[in-house]
Every structure is written in C-alpha cells, then in structure tokens.
C-alpha cells in the first residue's frame, strides 16, 4: 500500500508544474518544472494571464525552465498561448530561460506572421449572423447555378445553329461510357428493384387472393417512375461523379484555363458533349431498366406466387400502354440533363487541390440526387394535373 502511495506521489511530482515570482515590479517570472507532456497533463495558460493581471502591472514575462525534466508539443502549445495572450495585452515575453530546442521551434512558429482572418473564431458568433452568412452563401450558389444553366443553354443554341466547337470523338466516347458500359450495373439494380416491388405488392395482395395484380404494380411502377428514377440515381453516382472528377482535375491542373487561352469555350468544348451524351443515353437506359424490372417482378410472380408466365405477361400488357412509357421517358430525359448539369457544374467550380476534386465529386452526386427527387415530385404533380 505504501509503495502504491509513493508511486502516485512520484507521478504527481513528475507532471508539469509552474510557480510565479516577481523579481522586479513589472516582471513576472514563470518557473517551470516537471514533465511537460500531453499525456501527463499540462497546466492552463490562463493561469499566467491571471497572475499577470493581478497586482502591479506587468510589462515583461520571463521563464525559468531549469526544473523541466521532459517536454513535447504540450509545452509548445502552452507557450504559444502565453505568447498570444501577452501580445494582445502588449506584454513583452523573454524566451531566454526556455530550453534551446523550444526556443528554436518557437522562432520557427512565429517566423511568419499569421495571415489576418486565417483563424476563424465562431464560438462567439451570433446565431443570426451565421444564418445570414449561410443564406448569402446559398444565394450565391443559386446565382452561380443559374448562370451556368444560362451558359449551357446558349451553348445548346449554338449547337442548333451548327456553330458549337467540340470534338465529335469526345461525344462518341462519352456516349459509350454513359451507355453501353453502364448496362451491367443498370441491369443488376433494375432487376432487384423489380423483385422488391413484387415482394412488397405481393405481401398485401396475397391477403385478398389478388396476386395477379402484382404484374400491374410492378409494370406501372417501373414504367412511370422507378425505372427512370433508379437509372438516374445510378448514373448520378457513376457518370455524374466521373464528370465532376474529370472537369475538377482539369480545373486544378489549369487545363481549362489553357483551353480558354487558346480560344476554346469550355462550355462548348467540355460541357456540351457530356450533356448531350447523358441526355440521349438515359432514356434508352430507362427503357432497358423497365424491361429488367418487369422481368424481376415476373421472377417473383411466376416462381413464388404460382402465376403462369403467359398469364403474368398478359396482365402486364393489359396494365401498360405507350403513355406510361412516354411519361417515364420524359422524366428520364429531364433527369439526364440534371445529372449532367450537376456533375459539370461542380467540376467547373472546383478550385484548389486534390482534396477539392473529392469534395466536388461528392457535391455533384448529392446535388444530382436532390435535383432528381425534387423534379420527380414536380413532374408527378404536373402529370396528375394534366390527367395522365
């Protein structure tokens, strides 16, 4: 027991400690002792400020570190805070009594003055001020998006007049990447969505002996909404993110600035082919997704609900007409434009380093998915008002 108490006492003695004295009326001497390491605990720099403000006015702070047995960044952090507090109170700090290694590191830390505004203090910022800043940032983001949409529309008009400048090979390559190369993932997701729709519908319809209407639910759901929406979300995560990463990397490497210097409009040369490719391929992928979703529903209806194959597909054909597919294709065309706009916009806005490219890619996917969901709701309401 006594050994444990002695060990605990030695541990407390080893921790960093400080004491104060006043060799002269305007000088505060801070004596440091013990081990000044983060893992063992470091005293607060506020104690030094408190001692400096008590009693006669202090014009100078000095240190005596002969009792220091060890130190790491904990001592440096403590001294940095003391120096910052002293600078705000116009108090001189004498570093001569510090270890030589500490003095060299402090000289290196304070060799370049901190840029004004680099350290943002938000703890005491009023709530209304933060709300105002966020509102202003949102307004600027919306303004930039509208400007980008306007430039894209002008580029499309130049395309209709035959004056848009871009490489046709880039367009065909983007069509291949956005179309044929996406068939595998679209097949898998659409098949699973059809299976899920069929299971969800069968759970309720089986109670009434109406399993045959699973075909109606899956067919109409895929043709009007789910086929287009799921395909668009897949393409947002796959192709929209790729657009943002490609353009963001070009922006960081100043390749887009080089194109502008050579007289090429980035909106026509880079953005327009990507928008055209995705807006053309997404409706075709949606038709394929509708077929795969219906096949997924058929697998459940035929394999688990004891429905005949001919019976299931006859019911699907009776429930669907061309209008259902056309409504889904209209949605898919809108989704394609939105996904391409989100990816290209975030890529063109990218600035800085490789980390900014990753942030732009993430922002492109989130923006595209939000725009897809919002536009789906709007178009659904419009269809209902028009009687479709």
C-alpha positions in Angstrom: 0.0 0.0 0.0 2.8 2.4 0.9 4.6 1.6 -2.4 1.4 2.5 -4.3 1.1 5.8 -2.5 4.8 6.6 -3.2 4.3 5.8 -6.9 1.3 8.0 -7.1 3.2 10.8 -5.3 6.1 10.5 -7.7 3.6 10.6 -10.7 2.1 13.8 -9.5 5.5 15.3 -9.0 6.5 14.3 -12.5 3.7 16.3 -14.0 4.3 19.7 -15.4 4.0 22.4 -12.7 4.7 26.2 -12.6 5.2 28.8 -9.9 5.3 32.6 -10.1 7.5 35.3 -8.6 8.2 39.0 -9.3 11.9 39.7 -9.3 11.1 43.3 -10.3 7.9 45.3 -10.0 7.0 45.0 -13.7 8.4 41.4 -14.5 6.6 38.2 -13.9 8.9 35.1 -13.7 7.3 31.8 -14.5 9.2 28.8 -13.1 8.5 25.6 -15.0 9.2 22.2 -13.5 8.4 18.5 -14.1 7.4 16.8 -17.3 5.5 18.9 -19.8 4.0 16.2 -21.9 0.4 16.0 -23.2 -0.2 12.5 -21.9 0.7 13.6 -18.4 -1.3 16.8 -18.4 -0.3 20.4 -18.9 -1.3 23.4 -16.8 -3.5 26.1 -18.3 -2.0 29.2 -19.9 -4.9 31.2 -18.4 -3.0 31.0 -15.0 -0.2 33.0 -16.4 -2.6 35.7 -17.7 -4.4 35.7 -14.3 -1.1 36.3 -12.5 -0.1 39.0 -15.0 -3.3 40.9 -14.4 -3.2 40.6 -10.6 -1.2 43.1 -8.5 1.0 45.7 -10.2 1.0 46.0 -13.9 3.3 43.5 -15.7 5.3 44.7 -18.7 7.5 41.6 -19.1 7.2 37.8 -18.7 10.3 35.7 -18.2 10.8 31.9 -17.8 13.0 29.7 -15.7 12.9 26.1 -17.1 15.8 24.5 -15.2 13.4 22.2 -13.4 11.9 20.8 -16.6 12.6 17.1 -16.9 10.9 16.5 -20.3 8.7 18.1 -22.8 6.8 17.6 -26.1 4.2 19.6 -28.0 2.3 20.2 -24.8 4.9 22.7 -23.7 5.0 24.3 -27.1 1.2 24.7 -27.1 1.3 26.2 -23.6 4.0 28.7 -24.5 2.2 29.6 -27.8 -0.9 30.5 -25.9 1.0 32.5 -23.3 2.8 34.5 -26.1 -0.5 35.2 -27.9 -2.2 36.4 -24.7 0.8 38.6 -23.9 0.8 40.1 -27.4 -2.8 41.0 -27.0 -2.1 42.7 -23.7 1.1 44.4 -25.0 3.4 42.5 -22.7 6.9 41.5 -23.7 7.9 37.8 -23.5 11.5 36.9 -22.8 12.3 33.4 -24.1 15.9 33.2 -22.9 15.1 31.0 -19.9 13.5 28.3 -22.1 15.3 25.1 -23.4 17.2 25.7 -26.6 15.0 23.3 -28.6 11.9 25.0 -27.5 13.3 28.4 -28.5 14.2 27.2 -32.0 10.7 25.8 -32.5 9.0 28.9 -31.3 11.2 31.0 -33.6 10.1 28.8 -36.4 6.5 29.0 -35.5 6.5 32.8 -35.2 8.8 33.4 -38.2 5.9 34.2 -40.5 3.1 36.3 -39.1 -0.4 34.8 -39.1 -2.5 35.9 -42.0 -5.4 38.1 -40.9 -8.6 36.2 -40.9 -6.9 32.8 -41.2 -8.2 31.7 -37.8 -11.9 32.0 -37.8 -13.5 32.3 -34.4 -17.1 31.1 -34.5 -17.7 30.3 -30.8 -19.0 33.8 -30.0 -20.6 34.5 -33.4 -24.3 35.3 -33.1 -26.8 32.8 -34.4 -28.4 35.4 -36.7 -25.0 36.2 -38.2 -24.4 32.6 -39.0 -27.9 32.2 -40.5 -27.2 35.3 -42.6 -23.9 34.0 -43.8 -25.4 30.7 -44.8 -28.3 32.5 -46.6 -25.8 34.7 -48.5 -23.8 31.6 -49.5 -26.9 29.8 -50.7 -27.9 32.8 -52.7 -24.5 33.0 -54.3 -24.6 29.2 -55.1 -28.1 29.6 -56.7 -26.8 32.5 -58.7 -23.8 30.6 -59.9 -26.1 27.6 -60.9 -28.4 29.8 -62.8 -25.5 31.5 -64.7 -24.1 28.0 -65.5 -27.5 26.9 -66.8 -27.8 30.0 -68.9 -24.3 29.4 -70.4 -25.2 25.8 -71.2 -28.5 26.9 -72.9 -26.5 29.4 -75.1 -24.1 26.6 -76.0 -27.0 24.4 -77.0 -28.4 27.2 -79.2 -25.0 27.4 -80.9 -25.1 23.7 -81.4 -28.5 24.0 -83.2 -27.0 26.7 -85.4 -24.1 24.4 -86.2 -21.5 26.8 -84.6 -20.6 24.8 -81.4 -17.0 23.7 -81.3 -16.2 20.3 -79.8 -14.7 17.1 -80.9 -17.1 14.5 -82.2 -14.9 11.8 -80.9 -15.3 13.1 -77.4 -19.1 12.9 -77.8 -19.0 9.3 -79.0 -16.6 8.3 -76.3 -18.9 9.8 -73.6 -21.9 8.1 -75.2 -20.1 4.8 -74.9 -19.1 5.4 -71.3 -22.6 6.7 -70.4 -24.5 4.0 -72.3 -23.1 0.6 -73.1 -20.6 0.5 -70.2 -23.4 1.2 -67.7 -25.6 -1.7 -68.8 -24.3 -4.1 -66.2 -25.0 -2.0 -63.1 -28.3 -0.9 -64.5 -29.3 -4.5 -65.2 -28.5 -5.5 -61.6 -30.2 -2.6 -59.8 -33.3 -2.7 -62.0 -33.8 -6.4 -61.6 -33.5 -6.1 -57.8 -35.9 -3.1 -57.8 -38.5 -5.2 -59.7 -38.0 -8.0 -57.2 -38.5 -5.6 -54.3 -41.7 -4.1 -55.8 -43.1 -7.5 -56.5 -42.4 -8.7 -52.9 -43.9 -5.5 -51.4 -47.1 -5.8 -53.5 -47.5 -9.5 -53.0 -47.4 -9.1 -49.2 -50.6 -7.1 -49.4 -52.4 -8.5 -52.4 -51.9 -12.1 -51.3 -54.3 -11.4 -48.4 -57.1 -10.8 -50.9 -56.2 -13.5 -53.4 -55.2 -10.9 -55.9 -51.7 -12.0 -56.6 -52.2 -11.4 -60.3 -52.2 -7.6 -59.8 -48.5 -7.8 -58.8 -47.9 -7.6 -62.5 -49.8 -4.3 -62.7 -48.0 -2.8 -59.7 -44.5 -3.8 -61.0 -45.2 -2.8 -64.6 -46.8 0.6 -63.9 -44.3 1.4 -61.1 -41.3 0.7 -63.3 -42.6 2.3 -66.4 -43.8 5.6 -64.9 -41.4 6.3 -62.0 -39.0 3.7 -60.6 -37.2 2.8 -63.8 -36.3 6.4 -64.7 -35.5 7.4 -61.1 -33.3 4.4 -60.2 -31.4 4.7 -63.5 -30.9 8.4 -62.9 -29.6 7.8 -59.4 -27.2 5.1 -60.7 -25.9 7.5 -63.4 -25.5 10.3 -60.8 -23.2 8.1 -58.7 -21.4 6.7 -61.7 -21.3 9.2 -64.6 -22.1 12.4 -62.8 -19.4 11.8 -60.3 -17.0 11.0 -63.2 -17.8 14.3 -65.0 -17.1 16.2 -61.8 -13.8 14.4 -61.2 -12.7 14.9 -64.8 -13.5 18.6 -65.0 -12.3 19.2 -61.5 -8.9 17.7 -62.2 -8.6 19.7 -65.4 -9.5 22.9 -63.4 -6.9 22.1 -60.7 -4.3 21.4 -63.4 -5.2 24.7 -65.2 -6.1 22.8 -68.4 -9.4 24.7 -68.7 -7.5 28.0 -68.4 -5.2 26.8 -71.2 -8.2 25.9 -73.4 -9.7 29.4 -72.8 -6.3 31.0 -73.7 -6.3 29.1 -77.0 -9.7 30.4 -77.9 -11.9 27.3 -77.0 -15.0 27.9 -74.9 -15.0 25.3 -72.1 -18.8 25.3 -72.1 -18.9 24.1 -75.7 -15.7 22.0 -75.7 -16.2 20.2 -72.4 -19.7 20.5 -71.0 -21.9 20.3 -74.1 -20.7 16.8 -75.3 -21.3 15.4 -71.8 -24.7 16.9 -71.5 -25.7 15.6 -75.0 -24.4 12.1 -74.3 -26.1 11.7 -71.0 -29.4 13.2 -72.1 -29.5 10.8 -75.1 -28.4 7.7 -73.2 -30.6 8.0 -70.1 -33.9 7.5 -71.9 -32.5 4.4 -73.6 -31.2 3.0 -70.3 -34.5 3.7 -68.8 -36.3 1.6 -71.3 -33.8 -1.2 -70.6 -34.3 -0.7 -66.9 -38.1 -1.0 -67.3 -37.7 -4.3 -69.1 -35.3 -5.7 -66.4 -37.6 -4.5 -63.6 -40.6 -6.3 -65.2 -38.5 -9.5 -65.6 -37.6 -9.2 -61.9 -41.3 -8.9 -61.0 -42.0 -11.9 -63.2 -39.4 -14.0 -61.4 -41.3 -13.4 -58.1 -44.8 -13.8 -59.7 -44.0 -17.0 -61.6 -41.6 -18.6 -59.1 -43.3 -17.8 -55.8 -46.9 -16.8 -56.5 -47.7 -19.7 -58.7 -48.7 -17.5 -61.6 -48.3 -18.7 -65.2 -45.8 -16.9 -67.4 -48.3 -16.2 -70.1 -50.8 -15.1 -67.6 -48.3 -12.7 -65.9 -47.2 -11.1 -69.1 -50.7 -10.7 -70.4 -51.7 -8.9 -67.3 -48.6 -6.6 -67.6 -49.5 -5.8 -71.2 -53.1 -5.0 -70.2 -52.0 -2.7 -67.4 -49.5 -0.7 -69.5 -49.8 1.4 -72.6 -47.5 3.6 -74.6 -48.4 6.7 -72.5 -46.9 5.1 -69.4 -43.6 4.5 -71.1 -43.6 8.0 -72.6 -44.2 9.6 -69.3 -41.2 7.7 -67.8 -39.0 8.7 -70.8 -39.9 12.4 -70.4 -38.7 12.1 -66.7 -35.6 10.3 -67.7 -34.6 13.0 -70.3 -35.0 15.6 -67.6 -33.0 13.6 -65.1 -30.2 13.2 -67.7 -29.9 16.9 -68.2 -29.9 17.5 -64.4 -27.3 14.8 -63.7 -25.0 16.2 -66.4 -25.5 19.8 -65.2 -24.7 18.9 -61.6 -21.6 17.0 -62.5 -20.2 19.6 -64.9 -21.2 22.5 -62.6 -19.3 21.1 -59.6 -16.4 20.1 -61.7 -16.1 23.6 -63.2 -16.4 25.2 -59.7 -13.5 23.1 -58.3 -10.6 25.1 -57.1 -7.5 24.2 -55.0 -6.0 20.8 -54.7 -6.8 17.1 -55.0 -9.0 17.3 -51.9 -11.1 19.9 -53.7 -11.7 17.3 -56.5 -13.0 14.8 -54.0 -15.3 17.4 -52.4 -16.6 18.4 -55.9 -17.3 14.8 -56.7 -19.3 14.3 -53.5 -21.2 17.6 -54.0 -22.0 16.6 -57.6 -23.6 13.3 -56.5 -25.6 14.9 -53.7 -26.8 17.8 -55.8 -27.8 15.5 -58.6 -29.8 13.1 -56.4 -31.6 16.1 -54.7 -32.5 17.6 -58.1 -33.7 14.2 -59.3 -36.1 13.7 -56.3 -37.4 17.3 -56.5 -38.0 17.1 -60.2 -39.7 13.7 -59.8 -42.2 15.3 -57.3 -42.8 18.3 -59.6 -43.4 16.2 -62.7 -45.6 13.8 -60.8 -47.8 16.7 -59.7 -47.9 18.0 -63.3 -48.9 14.7 -64.7 -51.7 14.5 -62.1 -53.0 17.9 -63.0 -52.9 17.1 -66.7 -54.7 13.9 -66.2 -52.0 11.4 -67.1 
